[in-house]
Each structure stands twice: as C-alpha cells, then as structure tokens.
Amino acid sequence: MTRAQRLAQDAAEAAEVRAYETDPDVVALRIERVRRQVDWMCWTGIVLGLAFTMTNVQTFASTGTQPWSLPWLAAWVLDPTVSLVLLAILRAEQVTARYQVRTGGWVRRAKWFTLAATYVMNTWTSYAEGDPAAIVLHSVPPLVVFAAVEAITDLRDKLTDAAIVAAGERRGVQGESMNAGRRKLFADYLADARRRWSPDVDVTPAWIRQATGCSRGLSPRLARALRAEVADD
C-alpha cells in the first residue's frame, strides 16, 4: 500500500468517525451526560450551602429562648421551610428549562424572596455585632447559592440550545448533500435528454414519463426547468 493509499484510507476512516460524532443523536446524548453532571454538581453545592445556613438561621430565630425549649426546637423548622420552597422551585425549573418553557414572574419573585430571607437571617447576627469576618463568612454560602440557582437555569437552557443547533447543522449538511445529488440527477437527465432528442432518436411517451417523474425529488425551480425541457420537444 502506497503512502497516498494509506492517507486515503485514513481520510475515509476519519470521515466515517466524524459522521458518527456529529450525528444529532450522538451529540444530544453527550449533552445529556454533561447536563446530568452539571445538575449533580450544582445541586450538591446548593444543598451544602443551605445546610451551612441552617445553624445560623436557627440561632437567629431562637434568640432569647432557652435551649431545648419548645420555641428553641421550633426555630429549627424555619430554615427547612424556606429551603424546601426554594428547592421545589428549582426542581420545577429543572424541567421547564430542559424544554425551554418560560416561567412566570411570581416564580422568580418567590425564588429571590426565599434567597433574600435566607441571606438576611443568616447574616443578621453578624451585622448586629459588626464583625466583618463573620459577615463575609456567613454571606458567602447564601450568595453562592443565589448565583448557582440563577446560573443553573441558564445553563440548562443553553445546553438545550446546543443540542438544537447541533441537530440543525446536521440537517443543513444533509440537506446540502441531498440538493447536490438532485442537481446531479437533473444534469444527468438533461444530458440524456439532449442525446435522446437528436433527430435519430424517437422520444417515446414512456421516456417522457420517466424524465418527468424524476422531478418529484427536485426543487420546484429545477422541476419546472426539467418539465420545460421535455415540453419544448
């Protein structure tokens, strides 16, 4: 095998591999895998951030109560109440963003309100004491959660766009290939027609039907041109 033949073989194998790698179904599968990884990491960060704020919110809610008293125990319910509402909204947005369905204004307002409530309750004691280090410490987790819940929705939406774009590009390549094949078919029929339309060849009705029938797969412009060639005979 010569060097040119090896290169031709490599080119054919590379073209085959690329055809599969750019297939819309393969691209969509890869995007879904990335989507699951992004969801898992974001959800882990959000849950850990909310768990970090639970103690601070309980401390804020139980100020002035006796440890293990009923008000002190009830204070532990405040943070899960807010967090569960936030998680419910995020879970719903996980589905709506997957299919690019926009939610209403109340959904965003509820999400921001729960995040703002978590931030205020988590940092209130630190601001009251005027401790900059404690303010930064207790501000970072709520702010990270806030940024994550906003970013994860956009990420899901853009991942869906990526799958749609990949499928559209693939359809465009296939469409160009089909159009090229149709143009070649049209040119071949015209060349054959010119030979058949010579004075020495009879143009039979069967051939005319065959030539006209090939126009079904052509674009309207090419089909009209082919029919015109046949009619001009």
HUTA-V904124 format. One record per pair of residues at least 12 apart in sequence whose C-alpha atoms are under 7 Angstrom apart, sorted by sequence separation. I is the first residue (numbers start at 1). J is the second residue. If there is no record, write none. Layout:
i:I j:J
i:I j:J
This chain:
i:123 j:135
i:62 j:75
i:61 j:75
i:123 j:138
i:212 j:227
i:122 j:138
i:123 j:139
i:58 j:75
i:58 j:76
i:119 j:139
i:57 j:79
i:89 j:111
i:189 j:211
i:208 j:230
i:119 j:142
i:118 j:142
i:54 j:79
i:86 j:111
i:86 j:114
i:115 j:146
i:82 j:114
i:50 j:83
i:182 j:218
i:97 j:153
i:100 j:157
i:98 j:156
i:94 j:153
i:97 j:156
i:98 j:157
i:93 j:153
i:97 j:157
i:60 j:121
i:98 j:160
i:57 j:121
i:57 j:122
i:60 j:125
i:56 j:122
i:53 j:122
i:49 j:141
i:49 j:142
i:49 j:145
i:46 j:145
i:42 j:148
i:35 j:156
i:31 j:159
i:31 j:163
i:28 j:163
i:27 j:163
i:27 j:166
i:24 j:166
i:24 j:167
i:24 j:170
i:23 j:170
